[in-house]
Amino acid sequence: MKKILIVLVLISSLNYAQTQKRKLVWEENFDSKTLNRDSWNFDIGNGCPDLCGWGNNERQIYTETNHTLKDGNLIIQAKLENEVFTSTKITTKGKKQFQYGRFEARAKLPVGHGLWPAFWMLGSNISTIGWPKCGEIDILEYIGREPHMVFTSLHTQDSHGETINTKKTKFENIEEGYHIYAMDWTKDKIEFFVDSKLVYTFQPSVKNDDTWPFNQPFYLIVNLAVGGNFGGPEVDKSVFPQQFNIDYIKVYQ
C-alpha cells in the first residue's frame, strides 16, 4: 500500500510540474448561478438546416435548459421526454480561443448505451474554410456502448475527417467518480493524458495545412450527445436521465 501511495504522489507531482512550467491563462470553475455568456455560447436545436444531426446523425435536440450549475459543477443532463432526446452543448466560439498550451477538464461521465459525452476543440477558422480543414482536437470522447474506454482523436483534411489519428485506452474505473482529461499542445506535437497517464501522441513527420492545421487558434466545446454515428444507432432509453458533470476547465500557456 505504501508503494502505491508513493507512486500516486510521484504522478501527482509530475502533473503539477508540467502545469507549473506554464501560466494559468484561463479557467472556468462554474461557480456562478448561470453560465458566463462572455465566455460561452449555446448551440441550439438539431443542427438543421445546415448540419442536421450535427453532422453525425445524432438524435438529441440541444437546448439552453438541459443544464444546471451546482456546487461548482456544470451539470449537463440528457433527457428523454415524449420520445424526444434533449441535452446541452456549449462552446467558446468567437469569445475564447487559444493556440498551444495545456488544456484540462475534471469531469464525471454519464453511463448508458447511446450516450456520447465530449470535451473537444475546433479551429476558429471553421466558418471560412470548413471542416475538417479547420482541424479538430478531441480531448475526451466516451461512448456508452464501449464501457471503460476513453477515446482521444484528431481530425484533419489529410484524413478526410475520418477517425484515423486516434487512440482508445481502457480504464476499468473510468465511470467511477471524477477524472482529469488533458491535452498538451505545442507547435511540434499534441499529447493526450487521462489522470496524468500519457495515452496518445500525435506528431506527424510532415506538417502542412492538410496534416497539421494545429498552428492556429482553436475554441472549446463541451457537450453530451445521444446516438449518432459514433455513439451508436441503438440507445438504451431506460438509463435516462443521465448527467455529464464538469468540475472545471483550465488552460495553461
Phi, psi and chi 1 to 4 in degrees:
 res  aa     phi    psi   chi1   chi2   chi3   chi4
   1 MET       -  -40.8  178.5   61.6   71.9      -
   2 LYS   -62.5  -40.2 -177.1  178.3  -69.5 -174.5
   3 LYS   -63.1  -40.0  -70.3 -177.3  179.1  179.2
   4 ILE   -62.9  -43.6  -66.9  174.4      -      -
   5 LEU   -63.2  -39.9  -71.3  174.1      -      -
   6 ILE   -63.5  -42.6  -68.9  172.2      -      -
   7 VAL   -62.2  -43.3  170.1      -      -      -
   8 LEU   -63.1  -40.6  -70.0  174.9      -      -
   9 VAL   -63.3  -42.6  169.2      -      -      -
  10 LEU   -64.1  -41.2  -72.2  173.2      -      -
  11 ILE   -63.1  -44.7  -68.8  173.8      -      -
  12 SER   -62.2  -40.1  177.8      -      -      -
  13 SER   -65.6  -38.8  -62.4      -      -      -
  14 LEU   -63.3  -44.6  176.5   60.7      -      -
  15 ASN   -61.0  -42.1 -177.5   49.9      -      -
  16 TYR   -62.8  -42.3  178.7   79.5      -      -
  17 ALA   -63.7  -38.8      -      -      -      -
  18 GLN   -61.6  -45.0  -71.6  173.9  -25.8      -
  19 THR   -72.9  -29.7   57.8      -      -      -
  20 GLN   -71.6  -16.3  -70.4  -54.0  -60.1      -
  21 LYS   -70.0  -16.1  -67.1  178.2 -177.9  178.7
  22 ARG  -123.0  167.9  -59.9 -175.4  175.7   93.4
  23 LYS  -102.1  138.2  179.0 -178.7  177.8 -178.8
  24 LEU   -68.2  113.8  179.8   64.8      -      -
  25 VAL  -103.3  -19.9  -63.9      -      -      -
  26 TRP  -161.8  141.4 -177.0   76.2      -      -
  27 GLU  -147.1  149.2   62.8 -178.0  -38.4      -
  28 GLU  -127.1  112.0  174.3   59.9   85.7      -
  29 ASN  -104.3   -0.6  -67.8  -60.6      -      -
  30 PHE    54.1   42.7  -56.7  109.7      -      -
  31 ASP   -89.4  -11.8  -71.3  -30.7      -      -
  32 SER   -84.5  176.4  -58.5      -      -      -
  33 LYS   -80.8  -24.2  -66.8 -178.1  178.8  179.6
  34 THR  -135.7  161.8   59.3      -      -      -
  35 LEU   -64.4  143.4  -81.9  175.5      -      -
  36 ASN   -75.6  107.5 -179.1   -0.3      -      -
  37 ARG   -75.4   -6.3  -61.7  -54.5  -65.7  -92.2
  38 ASP   -74.2  -17.5  -70.5  -25.1      -      -
  39 SER  -112.5  -31.8  -62.5      -      -      -
  40 TRP  -119.9  144.6  -63.3  103.0      -      -
  41 ASN  -115.5  158.8  -46.4  -68.8      -      -
  42 PHE  -105.5  133.9  -71.9   96.0      -      -
  43 ASP   -88.0  135.5  -84.0   -8.4      -      -
  44 ILE  -123.3  144.0  -59.5  -62.9      -      -
  45 GLY    89.7 -154.7      -      -      -      -
  46 ASN  -110.0   11.9   61.7    1.1      -      -
  47 GLY    90.8  -14.1      -      -      -      -
  48 CYS   -74.2  152.0  -69.6      -      -      -
  49 PRO   -89.5  -11.0   33.8  -36.6      -      -
  50 ASP   -78.2  -34.7  -61.9  -34.7      -      -
  51 LEU  -145.1   62.9 -160.8   64.6      -      -
  52 CYS   -56.6  137.8  -69.9      -      -      -
  53 GLY    67.2   17.3      -      -      -      -
  54 TRP    55.2   30.6  -60.8  102.4      -      -
  55 GLY    80.8   -2.1      -      -      -      -
  56 ASN  -130.2   14.5  -59.4  -63.5      -      -
  57 ASN    59.7   32.3  -67.2  -48.4      -      -
  58 GLU   -68.6  153.8  -63.2  165.2   28.0      -
  59 ARG  -102.8  -11.6  -62.8  175.7   61.4  177.8
  60 GLN   -84.2  156.3   79.6  -73.1  -21.8      -
  61 ILE  -106.8  127.9  -65.1  173.1      -      -
  62 TYR   -86.4  138.3  -74.3  129.2      -      -
  63 THR  -131.0  172.7   79.0      -      -      -
  64 GLU   -91.3    1.2  -68.3 -170.3   23.3      -
  65 THR  -114.6   -1.1   57.1      -      -      -
  66 ASN   -90.4   37.0  -80.2   67.4      -      -
  67 HIS  -151.2  156.7   76.7  -75.8      -      -
  68 THR  -140.4  159.3   56.6      -      -      -
  69 LEU  -114.4  118.2  -87.3   70.4      -      -
  70 LYS  -147.4  131.1 -177.1  178.9  179.8 -178.7
  71 ASP    53.0   40.1  -61.4  -31.6      -      -
  72 GLY    71.9   24.5      -      -      -      -
  73 ASN  -127.0  142.2  -83.7 -112.4      -      -
  74 LEU   -88.4  122.6  167.4   65.9      -      -
  75 ILE  -114.2  107.4  -56.9  171.5      -      -
  76 ILE   -93.6  125.4  -64.3  177.7      -      -
  77 GLN  -113.8  124.0 -170.5  170.3   64.0      -
  78 ALA   -91.5  127.5      -      -      -      -
  79 LYS  -123.7  158.8  -60.7  178.4 -178.4  178.9
  80 LEU  -126.1  111.4  174.4   60.2      -      -
  81 GLU  -133.7  123.3  -60.5  173.3  -63.0      -
  82 ASN    54.2   42.3  -60.5  -42.3      -      -
  83 GLU    65.4   19.5  -64.3  -58.6  -55.0      -
  84 VAL  -117.3  126.7  175.8      -      -      -
  85 PHE   -86.5  133.7  -63.2  103.9      -      -
  86 THR  -130.2  154.4   56.6      -      -      -
  87 SER  -162.3 -167.1 -173.3      -      -      -
  88 THR  -136.0  144.0  -74.1      -      -      -
  89 LYS  -135.8  128.3  176.8 -177.9  179.8 -179.3
  90 ILE  -123.9  149.4   58.7  173.2      -      -
  91 THR  -141.0  160.3   86.6      -      -      -
  92 THR  -103.9   18.2   64.9      -      -      -
  93 LYS   -55.1  129.6 -175.6  178.6 -178.2 -178.0
  94 GLY    76.6   -1.4      -      -      -      -
  95 LYS  -124.5  -44.7  -64.4  179.8  176.8  178.9
  96 LYS  -135.7  121.2  -61.9  -69.5 -179.5 -178.3
  97 GLN  -138.0  151.9   59.3 -178.1   18.6      -
  98 PHE  -141.9  146.8  -52.6   93.2      -      -
  99 GLN  -126.8  112.9 -177.6  173.4  -15.3      -
 100 TYR    73.3  158.0  -51.5  137.1      -      -
 101 GLY   129.0 -175.1      -      -      -      -
 102 ARG  -107.8  127.5  179.4 -179.7  173.5   86.3
 103 PHE  -120.9  128.4  -58.4   76.1      -      -
 104 GLU  -144.3  149.4   62.7 -179.8   42.2      -
 105 ALA  -133.7  139.8      -      -      -      -
 106 ARG  -103.8  119.5 -177.2  174.0 -176.7  -94.4
 107 ALA  -146.3  158.3      -      -      -      -
 108 LYS  -120.0  128.5 -176.6  177.1 -173.9  -63.2
 109 LEU   -83.2  148.6  -60.6  171.4      -      -
 110 PRO   -78.4  162.2   31.1  -34.2      -      -
 111 VAL  -129.9  133.9  178.2      -      -      -
 112 GLY   148.3  144.3      -      -      -      -
 113 HIS   -62.3  122.4 -158.5  112.9      -      -
 114 GLY   106.1  -10.3      -      -      -      -
 115 LEU   -85.7  146.7  -67.5  167.5      -      -
 116 TRP  -147.3   77.3  178.0    8.4      -      -
 117 PRO   -78.4  151.0   29.9  -35.2      -      -
 118 ALA  -153.5  149.8      -      -      -      -
 119 PHE  -130.0  113.3  168.7   49.2      -      -
 120 TRP  -152.6  179.3   51.3  -60.0      -      -
 121 MET  -142.0  150.1  -56.9  178.9   74.7      -
 122 LEU  -128.8  149.3  -77.1  172.4      -      -
 123 GLY   -61.3  134.6      -      -      -      -
 124 SER   -66.8  -12.6  -63.5      -      -      -
 125 ASN   -93.8   17.6   59.5   -3.5      -      -
 126 ILE   -58.9  -33.8 -173.6  171.6      -      -
 127 SER   -70.0  -21.8  -62.9      -      -      -
 128 THR  -100.4  -35.9   56.8      -      -      -
 129 ILE  -113.9   -8.4   69.1  171.5      -      -
 130 GLY    80.9  175.6      -      -      -      -
 131 TRP  -107.1  139.1 -176.2   92.6      -      -
 132 PRO   -94.9    5.4   34.9  -37.2      -      -
 133 LYS   -59.3  -28.9 -161.4  169.2 -176.5   63.8
 134 CYS   -70.4  -22.7   66.8      -      -      -
 135 GLY    89.4  149.3      -      -      -      -
 136 GLU  -142.4  136.7  176.7  178.5  -31.9      -
 137 ILE  -122.3  114.2  -54.9  171.7      -      -
 138 ASP  -101.3   98.5  -60.6  -35.8      -      -
 139 ILE   -73.9  -37.3  -57.2  170.1      -      -
 140 LEU  -141.9  126.6  158.6   67.5      -      -
 141 GLU  -136.4  141.2  -72.5 -175.2  -67.9      -
 142 TYR  -140.9  136.7  169.9   87.4      -      -
 143 ILE  -125.4  132.6   48.7  175.3      -      -
 144 GLY   -62.1  -23.3      -      -      -      -
 145 ARG   -77.0   -9.0   62.7 -172.2  173.1   88.8
 146 GLU  -127.0   77.9  -69.3 -162.4   39.5      -
 147 PRO   -57.1  150.7  -21.8   33.0      -      -
 148 HIS    70.9    8.8  -41.4  -49.6      -      -
 149 MET  -111.7  135.1  -66.0  -66.9 -177.3      -
 150 VAL  -112.6  130.0  174.1      -      -      -
 151 PHE  -105.4  133.9  -67.1   79.0      -      -
 152 THR  -128.4  128.0   48.6      -      -      -
 153 SER  -147.6  161.4  -52.0      -      -      -
 154 LEU  -134.0  146.2  -61.1  112.3      -      -
 155 HIS  -122.7  134.7  -61.7  -84.8      -      -
 156 THR  -139.4  169.7   65.6      -      -      -
 157 GLN   -64.1  -35.1 -176.6   67.0   32.1      -
 158 ASP   -60.3  -34.8 -178.5   62.0      -      -
 159 SER   -93.5    6.3   65.9      -      -      -
 160 HIS    55.0   28.9  -54.9  -72.1      -      -
 161 GLY    81.4   -8.4      -      -      -      -
 162 GLU   -70.4  155.9  -62.0  -63.4  -33.5      -
 163 THR   -85.3   79.9  -49.4      -      -      -
 164 ILE  -103.4  -45.6  -64.1  172.3      -      -
 165 ASN   -85.6   84.3  -55.0  -51.1      -      -
 166 THR  -152.3  162.9 -174.7      -      -      -
 167 LYS  -150.9  136.5  175.8   71.2  179.3  -62.1
 168 LYS  -115.9  136.0   68.3  176.4 -179.4  179.2
 169 THR  -126.4  136.1  -51.4      -      -      -
 170 LYS   -88.6  130.0 -171.6  171.4 -174.6  178.2
 171 PHE  -132.7  110.5  -67.5   89.1      -      -
 172 GLU   -58.6  -31.4  -70.4  -70.9   -7.7      -
 173 ASN  -108.4   19.2   67.7  -23.0      -      -
 174 ILE   -63.9  -24.8 -156.4   65.5      -      -
 175 GLU   -81.0   -8.4  -68.2   86.8    1.0      -
 176 GLU   -97.9  118.6  -60.2  172.8   12.6      -
 177 GLY    68.9 -162.6      -      -      -      -
 178 TYR   -95.2  146.5  -73.4   79.7      -      -
 179 HIS  -137.6  158.5  -61.9  -88.9      -      -
 180 ILE  -103.9  124.9  -64.6  175.4      -      -
 181 TYR  -112.7  122.8  -54.6   91.6      -      -
 182 ALA  -137.9  158.5      -      -      -      -
 183 MET  -139.5  130.9  179.8  -99.0  -66.8      -
 184 ASP  -110.0  115.4 -159.8  -37.7      -      -
 185 TRP  -121.4  118.4  169.2   25.4      -      -
 186 THR  -121.7 -179.0   70.9      -      -      -
 187 LYS   -70.8  -12.9   63.8 -178.7 -179.3   61.8
 188 ASP  -105.5  -32.5  -62.2  -46.7      -      -
 189 LYS  -159.2  166.9   63.1 -177.0  177.2  179.8
 190 ILE  -127.4  126.7  -63.4  175.9      -      -
 191 GLU  -118.1  141.0  -63.9  178.1  -41.4      -
 192 PHE  -114.7  142.1  -63.9   91.2      -      -
 193 PHE  -132.6  147.4  -60.5   83.5      -      -
 194 VAL  -127.7  117.4  177.3      -      -      -
 195 ASP    49.8   47.0  -71.0  -22.0      -      -
 196 SER    74.5   -4.1  -60.6      -      -      -
 197 LYS   -86.5  123.9  177.9 -178.5  178.5  179.9
 198 LEU   -70.8  121.4  175.9   63.2      -      -
 199 VAL  -112.7  -21.3  -65.1      -      -      -
 200 TYR  -163.3  139.6  179.2   51.1      -      -
 201 THR  -125.9  131.5  -60.2      -      -      -
 202 PHE  -114.5  118.7 -179.5   66.5      -      -
 203 GLN  -151.8   76.2 -170.2  174.6   16.6      -
 204 PRO   -64.5  142.8   24.6  -33.6      -      -
 205 SER   -70.6  -32.4   56.8      -      -      -
 206 VAL  -107.7  122.2  176.3      -      -      -
 207 LYS  -114.7  114.9  -69.4 -177.2  172.2   66.5
 208 ASN  -143.6 -174.1   55.0   42.9      -      -
 209 ASP   -60.5  -28.2  -70.3  -15.1      -      -
 210 ASP   -86.5  -30.6  -69.7  -19.4      -      -
 211 THR  -100.0  -22.1   63.0      -      -      -
 212 TRP  -142.8   74.9 -173.8 -100.0      -      -
 213 PRO   -81.4   16.4   31.8  -34.8      -      -
 214 PHE   -98.3   35.4  -51.0  112.1      -      -
 215 ASN  -118.7   38.2   55.7   -5.1      -      -
 216 GLN  -153.0  167.6   57.7  162.1  -29.9      -
 217 PRO   -67.8  146.4  -21.9   34.4      -      -
 218 PHE  -127.3  156.7  -85.1   58.6      -      -
 219 TYR  -115.8  162.9   63.8   88.9      -      -
 220 LEU   -96.0  150.1  -66.3  157.9      -      -
 221 ILE  -140.5  138.1  -53.6  166.1      -      -
 222 VAL  -132.3  130.0  179.1      -      -      -
 223 ASN  -157.1  165.8   69.7  -67.8      -      -
 224 LEU  -129.6  104.5  173.5   52.3      -      -
 225 ALA   -93.0  166.0      -      -      -      -
 226 VAL  -129.6  126.6  178.0      -      -      -
 227 GLY    69.9 -144.3      -      -      -      -
 228 GLY    90.0  177.7      -      -      -      -
 229 ASN   -59.9  -36.8  -61.4  -20.4      -      -
 230 PHE   -94.7  -42.2 -167.7   45.2      -      -
 231 GLY   -64.5  -27.4      -      -      -      -
 232 GLY   106.7  146.0      -      -      -      -
 233 PRO   -70.2  -24.9   26.2  -34.8      -      -
 234 GLU   -94.3  130.8  -63.6 -178.5    6.8      -
 235 VAL  -124.4  128.5  178.0      -      -      -
 236 ASP   -81.6  100.8 -177.5   -3.1      -      -
 237 LYS   -67.8  -19.6  -63.6 -179.8  179.6  179.7
 238 SER   -71.4  -14.9   69.4      -      -      -
 239 VAL   -87.0  -10.8  -56.6      -      -      -
 240 PHE   -80.5  147.7  -71.1   82.6      -      -
 241 PRO   -78.0  157.7   30.7  -35.6      -      -
 242 GLN  -133.2  153.0  -80.8  -72.5  -38.5      -
 243 GLN  -122.3  138.3  -65.8 -178.9   -9.8      -
 244 PHE  -109.6  110.6 -178.5   26.7      -      -
 245 ASN  -101.7  128.2  -69.0   16.7      -      -
 246 ILE  -119.6  117.6  -59.1   92.6      -      -
 247 ASP   -78.0  -46.5  178.4   22.6      -      -
 248 TYR  -159.4  163.0   65.1   72.8      -      -
 249 ILE  -131.3  132.1  -61.7  171.5      -      -
 250 LYS  -132.9  145.5  -64.0 -178.4  178.9 -178.4
 251 VAL  -127.4  124.9 -179.7      -      -      -
 252 TYR  -114.4  139.3  -60.6   84.5      -      -
 253 GLN  -137.5      -  -70.7 -178.8  -31.1      -
